[in-house]
Amino acid sequence: MLLLLGAAFITGSVWSLNRDPAANSVDRWTEELAGQRAELDATRSRVDAQVTALATRVGRMQAQLMRLDALGRQLTEMARLDRGEFDFDGPPAVGGPLAEQAGSGPVVPALQDLLDSVGDTINDRQRQLLALQNLILARELARQVVPGGRPVESGYVSSTYGQRTDPFHGQNTFHSGVDFAAAPGTRVLAAADGIVSLANRDGGYGRIVEITHGSGYLTRYAHNSSLLVRPGQTVRRGDPIALMGSSGRATGTHLHFEVLRDGRAVNPLSFVQR
């Protein structure tokens, strides 16, 4: 028995010393590959989580773009603009020379293309909305400084613009404005935004208010009983500026309303009907 045990020990020792070194290397590689596989699985899980988060973010961005496009279409229709100038229905037109592909990190290609497309659309919508906002603002400012609407709180047109028989001497004369008749003390209203350039007595006009607007417009409000504004004051369309009376050259209570464009009288009725 002792001889057999000794022989087995000697045989095992000799086999261990004479084992192929390649077998030991395979064992080490197997262990390293197992570790690398575990690290790869962990990395894949992290990438999947990041891709899912990015995809969710892209979905939210696209939903926001849909709301912006709906707003842009509504504004375009409200402003009565040509749909070809502001197009919120399709993607922006792009182009350019063929460029060399630069190295871009390990990003999923389809997701990268989607992010680039959404980014380009956002930039395009920002440019269109900014231009649309500026255009609407300019139109609104221009509209506010052009006279429009009735310059009195109540009353009716008692004399129109143009040739008429003068009520004092009966001769044919030119009437440079429109007369509105109403009860004494009826409020006179500014026909557009502007700055009061005159608020005083002026001969036959009696107590008069003049308002200077943009684009060369000026409006006159004459024969008032009292004035509610002063020179240099800023007024908005519809603000009370005087009370109707019969001051100056007048046969009774009324408002004489004039509109001047670049210093020349024009028919106020075309603006009253706006």
KEZAVO-251691 format. One record per atom (N, C-alpha, C): x, z, y. Coordinates in steps of 0.001 Angstrom, whole numbers, padded with zeros to 6 digits, always signed. Atoms other than C-alpha are relative to their C-alpha. Layout:
% residues N
XZY...
//
This chain:
% residues 274
+000825+000000-001206+000000+000000+000000+000849+000000+001242-000896-000048-001160+002832+000870+002354+000664-001341+000215-000625+001308-000139+004504-002416+001597-000971-001009+000581+000983+000939-000525+001261-004334+002272-000245+000228+001477+000220-000307-001419+000647-002555+005588+001175-000446+000838-001174+000402-000753+004169-003178+006709+000076-001501+000130-000035+001459-000055+003933-006835+005793-001013-000535+000998+001015+000470-000946+000678-007223+007773+000431+000243+001437-000455-000303-001363+002210-005535+010841+001057-000982+000448-001078+000924-000349+005276-007717+010732-000568-001395+000248+000596+001330-000154+003134-010867+010288-000728-000124+001339+000725+000032-001279+000875-009971+013303+000947-000061+001173-000963-000004-001102+003870-009278+015525+000638-001354+000156-000636+001307-000064+005520-012557+014610-000977-001042+000549+000997+000997-000493+002224-014524+015275-000233+000140+001488+000204-000223-001434+001793-012886+018632+001167-000528+000808-001172+000475-000726+005329-013721+019679+000081-001510-000016-000128+001442+000142+005080-017289+018411-001252-000764+000443+001250+000682-000420+001542-018048+019940+000295-001032+001063-000171+001097-000948+001191-021294+021987-000318+000481+001428+000256-000433-001397+001520-020552+025794-001203-000717+000619+001140+000730-000562-001122-023192+026494-001306+000743-000251+001225-000748+000289-003734-021025+024830-000204+001107+001020+000106-001035-001031-002981-018224+027271-000458-000596+001336+000391+000647-001252-003338-020666+030210-001487-000356-000025+001419+000337+000124-006737-021839+028954-000855+001230+000241+000766-001222-000216-007934-018253+028860-000062+000348+001485-000017-000319-001433-006831-017700+032468-000867-000982+000796+000828+000990-000717-008437-020967+033627-001490+000269-000219+001408-000299+000286-011670-020015+031895-000494+001142+000875+000396-001123-000844-011735-016718+033765-000119-000430+001465+000054+000457-001392-010956-018404+037120-001236-000892+000253+001169+000864-000149-013645-021059+036574-001287+000814+000032+001189-000846-000018-016195-018370+035840-000166+000681+001367+000070-000610-001325-015300-016634+039101-000394-001005+001079+000337+001037-000978-015446-019887+041062-001468-000433-000116+001407+000362+000181-018839-020724+039519-000909+001047+000649+000806-001061-000627-020191-017360+040637+000041-000119+001526-000117+000166-001452-018833-017943+044165-000778-001222+000481+000750+001202-000350-020332-021455+044188-001500+000271+000009+001429-000326+000053-023730-020109+043159-000407+000824+001226+000310-000809-001184-023592-017551+045979-000012-000872+001257-000055+000903-001153-022570-020246+048489-001218-000908+000038+001177+000861+000061-025369-022527+047307-001248+000755+000457+001157-000803-000428-027884-019718+047816-000007+000178+001515-000072-000162-001452-026623-019132+051367-000345-001315+000698+000290+001297-000611-026757-022875+052180-001492-000320-000102+001434+000251+000160-030282-023171+050777-000807+000802+001007+000719-000831-000970-031397-020293+052968+000156-000560+001411-000227+000564-001331-029791-021887+056051-000785-001303+000187+000746+001254-000098-031342-025288+055297-001491+000275+000170+001413-000348-000138-034754-023687+054883-000313+000483+001409+000208-000483-001365-034379-021895+058232+000048-001142+001000-000088+001138-000904-033282-025122+059949-001231-000901-000111+001183+000833+000185-036155-027074+058437-001218+000638+000668+001109-000693-000673-038607-024428+059688+000105-000156+001504-000199+000156-001443-037080-024630+063157-000334-001418+000443+000316+001387-000336-037331-028420+063159-001508-000213+000004+001453+000119+000030-040983-028161+062164-000651+000583+001240+000544-000600-001225-041681-025846+065093+000289-000883+001217-000345+000887-001108-039840-028188+067466-000911-001229+000009+000869+001173+000062-041896-031139+066253-001422+000352+000427+001331-000414-000440-045121-029176+066750-000058+000141+001516-000065-000133-001454-044036-028341+070301+000029-001380+000663-000046+001352-000541-043240-032020+070906-001377-000655-000025+001348+000558+000068-046735-032962+069774-000851+000514+001145+000753-000556-001122-048196-030606+072372+000478-000598+001325-000533+000608-001219-045868-031990+075056-000468-001448+000136+000463+001385-000055-046828-035552+074151-001467-000055+000420+001416-000023-000388-050525-034655+074423-000141+000300+001490+000034-000316-001424-049881-033111+077844+000441-001202+000827-000479+001167-000731-047898-036161+078963-001034-001103+000052+001044+001034-000003-050667-038556+077890-001137+000384+000939+001085-000444-000885-053253-036436+079714+000381-000161+001465-000449+000141-001383-051185-036351+082909+000062-001470+000408-000079+001428-000299-050589-040103+082704-001380-000578+000281+001360+000492-000218-054308-040765+082402-000586+000556+001292+000523-000595-001225-055162-038320+085204+000588-000677+001231-000655+000646-001131-052622-039985+087502-000262-001502+000052+000323+001428+000058-053930-043435+086478+001254-000862+000077-001265+000735+000023-050439-044670+085709-000001-000981-001154-000166+000994+001050-049412-047628+083631+000616+000672-001218-000508-000639+001208-048931-046474+080045+001359-000563-000408-001302+000555+000344-045935-048789+079754+001139+000710+000697-001055-000682-000747-044040-046776+082344+000294+001371-000578-000154-001312+000608-044634-043403+080725-000664-000052-001372+000512+000152+001355-044989-043693+076940+000285+001271-000780-000156-001227+000767-045598-040440+075097-000500-000169-001434+000503+000255+001343-046777-042103+071893+001105-000345-000994-001035+000456+000913-043563-043510+070450+001341+000639+000298-001341-000537-000233-039918-042519+070094+000694-000747+001122-000701+000676-001082-037552-043306+072957+000854-001147-000515-000858+001126+000369-035693-046607+072888+001461+000413+000128-001415-000357+000007-032012-046181+072017+000818-001230-000328-000892+001106+000316-028995-048414+071551+001413+000333+000415-001381-000219-000367-025291-048808+072129+000923-000698-000968-000961+000675+000876-022128-050281+070636+000258+000805-001265-000335-000652+001255-021073-049525+067076+001234+000867+000196-001107-000937-000183-018853-046459+067115+000491+000470-001358-000561-000518+001229-016529-045081+064497-000634+001345-000328+000605-001239+000433-017962-042275+062426+001038+001112+000074-000906-001148-000110-016345-039024+063412-000367+001011-001067+000258-001027+000998-015984-036218+060955-000953+001052+000535+000972-000986-000429-018963-033896+061179-000145+001035-001074+000001-001022+001007-018949-030853+058917-000935-000232-001148+000807+000168+001213-020698-030350+055624-001468+000314+000251+001421-000179-000287-024293-030766+056898-000783-001001-000822+000838+000897+000787-027071-032237+054809-000338-001227+000848+000186+001196-000843-027271-035887+056072-001428-000173+000495+001385+000218-000414-031066-036160+056091-000418+000993+001075+000343-001017-000989-031448-032903+057998+000722-000251+001309-000740+000316-001215-028735-033913+060472-000659-001145+000756+000695+001116-000648-030515-037208+061151-001297+000468+000645+001255-000507-000547-033779-035345+061685+000244+000817+001263-000340-000794-001188-032161-032911+064111+000384-000910+001168-000387+000935-001061-030588-035788+066066-001222-000713+000581+001197+000702-000468-033939-037606+066244-000865+000901+000879+000808-000936-000797-035801-034532+067493+000682+000292+001331-000727-000252-001245-033066-033840+070043-000126-001155+000987+000158+001165-000881-033237-037392+071416-001413-000076+000579+001380+000039-000486-037028-037199+071658-000238+001062+001062+000145-001075-000992-036843-033881+073502+000612-000429+001329-000642+000456-001235-034402-035327+076038-000830-001071+000700+000827+001056-000580-036617-038381+076533-001255+000581+000640+001219-000594-000551-039737-036274+077035+000315+000799+001272-000375-000744-001201-037925-034055+079535+000173-000932+001190-000185+000963-001086-036911-037094+081597-001344-000566+000466+001292+000575-000377-040412-038581+081495-000875+001013+000735+000842-001010-000639-042169-035329+082362+000513+000346+001386-000552-000283-001321-039784-034660+085247-000354-001123+000973+000358+001125-000873-040323-038159+086659-001498-000009+000298+001447-000037-000192-044084-037828+086132-000396+001119+000958+000291-001115-000900-044129-034441+087854+000336-000368+001443-000390+000388-001364-042241-035813+090859-000956-001036+000578+000909+001041-000479-044538-038833+091074-001354+000589+000378+001283-000630-000293-047703-036730+090892+000097+000865+001243-000184-000836-001188-046313-034301+093469+000042-000851+001261-000072+000882-001172-045467-037151+095835-001370-000573+000333+001345+000529-000248-048934-038645+095390-000908+001069+000588+000856-001072-000498-050592-035284+095947+000329+000312+001450-000383-000247-001398-048578-034684+099125-000513-001114+000905+000488+001116-000805-049436-038165+100375-001515+000063+000167+001456-000082-000095-053097-037608+099577-000432+001108+000956+000389-001134-000836-053181-034249+101375+000173-000287+001486-000239+000253-001424-051841-035674+104651-000816-001181+000517+000872+001085-000451-054249-038642+104735-001384+000582+000259+001326-000558-000291-057531-037713+106467-001030-000436-001026+001046+000316+000962-060488-037553+104149-001081+001059+000009+001108-000937+000029-063938-035982+104007-000618+000219+001369+000719-000259-001243-066355-034708+106632+000738+001069+000808-000707-000970-000836-064750-032880+109583-000913+001107+000534+000945-001028-000443-067822-030641+110063-000605+000679-001216+000605-000753+001086-069408-027965+107958-001402-000520-000317+001324+000591+000188-072849-029548+108477-000282-000921+001186+000346+000919-001081-074488-032230+110625-000127-001421-000498+000196+001397+000352-075080-035970+110691+000713-000882+001024-000677+000943-000886-073438-039041+112218-000999-000474+001053+000903+000376-001090-075033-039609+115635+000485-001228+000760-000523+001195-000647-072765-042421+116870+001213-000474-000785-001064+000535+000837-070403-044729+115013+001129-000583+000844-001203+000581-000600-067045-046355+115763-000293-001444+000420+000127+001390-000431-066947-049579+117779-000743-000134+001318+000707+000264-001248-068869-051172+120612-001357+000719+000020+001281-000658-000164-071856-049228+121966-000349+000046+001493+000434-000181-001383-073864-048620+125154+000381+001405+000460-000437-001306-000488-072288-045832+127178-001213+000833+000426+001187-000806-000319-074799-042933+127482-000075+000435+001462+000008-000460-001387-073811-042206+131114-000284-001145+000977+000212+001085-000958-073656-045603+132857-000657-001220-000635+000759+001063+000635-075345-047863+130302+000754-001277-000264-000777+001221+000229-072525-050400+130084+000530-000030-001442-000548+000172+001354-071115-051800+126844+001466+000450-000011-001362-000540+000066-067989-049819+125974+000421+000166-001464-000535-000203+001344-065741-049219+122983+000068+001495-000293-000016-001407+000436-066253-045924+121156+001079+000153-001056-001194-000072+000846-062954-044917+119544-000120+001011-001129+000153-000981+001060-064393-042326+117190-001388-000018-000592+001320-000201+000599-067410-041064+115274-000518+001348+000482+000610-001240-000468-069825-038445+116611-000843+000628-001100+000818-000765+000934-071341-035718+114437-000829+000996+000799+000887-000930-000699-074362-033823+115765-000407+001126-000938+000397-001170+000785-075209-030302+114596-000314+001131+000967+000353-001149-000835-076210-026866+115861+001243+000534+000713-001140-000605-000701-073981-025164+118468+000660+001069-000874-000747-000984+000788-071272-023101+116836+000305-000426-001419-000342+000506+001335-071078-025230+113682+001515-000143-000114-001461+000016+000155-067581-024992+112274+000527-001425-000163-000715+001278+000102-065259-027967+112745+001170+000206-000960-000977-000156+001075-062910-028533+109789+001124-001024+000107-001136+000924+000041-059445-030057+109497-000223-001042-001084+000232+001085+000950-059653-033442+107791+001160-000205-000967-001162+000136+000877-056184-033159+106208+001015+001067+000378-001079-000932-000309-053082-030997+106030+000797-000507+001190-000822+000415-001134-050959-030995+109161+000353+001162+000897-000410-000987-001000-049676-029177+112236-000776-000263+001282+000756+000127-001251-051755-028499+115344+000976-000362+001110-000880+000454-001082-050083-030487+118114-000621+000201+001375+000675-000244-001275-052699-029816+120820-001235+000835-000257+001204-000830+000056-055328-027120+121332-000234+000509+001420+000154-000322-001422-056520-027062+124955-001159-000815+000562+000967+000870-000683-058865-028645+127500+000703-001283+000424-000609+001282-000329-058270-032343+128139-001065-000924+000593+000901+000894-000735-060545-033983+130741-001324-000221-000692+001281+000346+000592-063453-035845+129215-000152+000465-001439+000084-000502+001371-062597-034595+125722-000474+001450-000052+000345-001414+000001-063335-031038+126800+001031+000793-000796-000905-000790+000847-061868-028434+124447+000306-000831-001253-000397+000950+001043-059898-030569+122004+001089+000595-000880-001061-000331+000958-057770-030049+118916+000563-001308-000524-000671+001136+000635-055215-032609+117742+000882+000533-001120-000812-000385+001154-053582-032356+114330+000866-001191-000393-000941+001040+000416-050484-034356+113419+000233+000118-001500-000177+000048+001452-050266-035395+109761+001198-000891-000327-001067+000899+000408-047714-037336+107757-000454-001443-000008+000263+001444+000110-047500-041118+107367-000591-000581+001270+000435+000534-001277-048241-041634+111077-001423+000314+000391+001394-000315-000304-051740-040107+111060-000101+001147+001004+000359-001052-000946-053210-037998+113875-001517+000016+000118+001452-000133-000140-056773-036657+114147-000337+000810+001238+000473-000688-001201-058712-035528+117228-001403+000538-000240+001290-000677+000122-061652-033118+117411-000376+000484+001410+000271-000237-001424-063307-033028+120866-001386+000603+000226+001260-000563-000504-066134-031360+122863-000355+001346-000644+000262-001278+000657-065754-027989+121099-000376+001072+001023+000334-001133-000867-067186-024767+122489+001125+001024+000029-001150-000911+000057-064174-022713+121357+000964-000513-001067-001057+000449+000909-060897-023280+119533+000457+001168-000866-000395-001047+000952-059781-021342+116446+001461-000095-000408-001411+000180+000368-056187-022591+116217+000830-000109+001269-000926+000097-001123-053123-022772+118425+001072-001040-000331-001047+001003+000257-050360-025379+118854+001116+000564-000876-001064-000403+000919-047696-025249+116153-000501+000620-001283+000554-000634+001193-050043-023743+113579-000176-001037-001112+000193+000864+001168-050081-025246+110083-001398+000218-000560+001357-000082+000548-053524-026033+108689-000082-000821-001271+000266+000739+001233-054833-027228+105353-001336-000709+000111+001266+000721+000011-057616-029665+104642-001164+000973-000221+001167-000857+000135-060964-027910+105166+000079+001301+000772-000104-001229-000790-059639-025068+107354-000842-000114+001273+000722+000022-001283-061918-024150+110322+000995-000030+001164-000932+000121-001125-060203-025206+113553-000698+000179+001345+000738-000126-001267-062984-025015+116194-001472+000194-000316+001458-000096+000100-066682-024419+116851-000617-001102+000848+000601+001136-000674-068897-027346+117830-000692+000433+001296+000619-000276-001290-070065-027491+121458-000267-001278+000759+000282+001166-000862-070630-029824+124404+000916+000005+001216-000942-000026-001118-067564-029307+126572+000470-001413+000319-000478+001312-000396-066168-032247+128535-001134-000960+000283+000985+001045-000306-068048-035525+128940-000919-000182-001214+000909+000036+001141-070930-034960+126535-001422+000232+000470+001411-000176-000340-074720-035176+126674-000648+001131-000789+000540-001086+000811-075207-032445+124075+001016+000425-001031-000908-000557+001013-073679-030511+121206+000327-001047-001061-000447+000901+001052-071637-032737+118928+001529+000073-000107-001453+000129+000183-068136-033368+117585+000375-001464+000121-000583+001344-000074-066207-036465+118632+001266+000028-000856-001084-000005+000983-063838-037235+115713+000723-001334+000032-000822+001207-000023-060982-039732+115983+001093+000077-001051-001151+000131+000890-058359-040946+113512+000921-001059+000576-000989+000943-000521-055183-042596+114823+001074-000221-001056-001089+000357+000911-052627-044429+112683+001072-000696+000806-001115+000522-000801-049274-045030+114379-000421-000228+001445+000403+000051-001395-050910-044385+117755-001199-000869+000294+001153+000879-000218-053839-046803+117284-001221+000585-000700+001238-000525+000566-057441-045712+116719-000501-000913-001114+000589+000727+001121-058956-046731+113374-001373+000596-000279+001367-000451+000274-062485-046385+112042+000017+001271-000852-000026-001248+000769-062910-042741+110955-000935+000000-001202+000953-000032+001098-065831-043555+108650+000653-000338-001343-000688+000345+001258-063477-045107+106077+000713+001205-000586-000654-001221+000488-061726-041734+105865-001035+001070-000328+001056-000971+000275-064907-039653+106025-000579-000246-001394+000585+000355+001300-066134-041499+102924+000959+000206-001173-000967-000222+001062-062970-040681+100942-000421+001199-000845
//
